[in-house]
Amino acid sequence: AGGRAAIDLDRVLRLSLAVPSGTPGRLRPVPSAGALHPVRAHLLTGPGCSLPPGRYAYDPRAHRAHPRGPAPDGIPPGALVVLTVTASRTVAHYGHRAWPLLLLDTGHA
């Protein structure tokens, strides 16, 4: 039973980062300090993913992955999601208290 479990990438992104359609403002499915939502997702997809193999940036407002380039040679099947944070707004709002909040925001996502 060494098979891999299928993961619905669309659903994972929708439940963690997407802005729900028809939602005004900055509301998202997961909490964020000051509703700033600094977490960004970057995707690296290989064969067997719902997206063609390549590098993508995820747009949570449109719930779309935008191509950023080809996948490197030898990419394994599936998808790798890399989360990054844009710290500037959180730091401007919370000062030295921002860093733990950025970690919490990333953990929630």
Rosetta blueprint (number, residue, H / E / L):
1 A L
2 G L
3 G L
4 R L
5 A L
6 A L
7 I L
8 D L
9 L H
10 D H
11 R H
12 V H
13 L H
14 R H
15 L H
16 S H
17 L L
18 A L
19 V L
20 P L
21 S L
22 G L
23 T L
24 P L
25 G L
26 R L
27 L L
28 R L
29 P L
30 V L
31 P L
32 S L
33 A H
34 G H
35 A H
36 L L
37 H L
38 P L
39 V E
40 R E
41 A E
42 H E
43 L E
44 L E
45 T E
46 G L
47 P L
48 G L
49 C L
50 S L
51 L L
52 P L
53 P L
54 G E
55 R E
56 Y E
57 A E
58 Y E
59 D E
60 P L
61 R L
62 A L
63 H L
64 R E
65 A E
66 H E
67 P E
68 R E
69 G E
70 P L
71 A L
72 P L
73 D L
74 G L
75 I L
76 P L
77 P L
78 G L
79 A E
80 L E
81 V E
82 V E
83 L E
84 T E
85 V E
86 T L
87 A L
88 S H
89 R H
90 T H
91 V H
92 A H
93 H H
94 Y H
95 G H
96 H H
97 R H
98 A H
99 W H
100 P H
101 L H
102 L H
103 L H
104 L H
105 D H
106 T H
107 G H
108 H H
109 A L
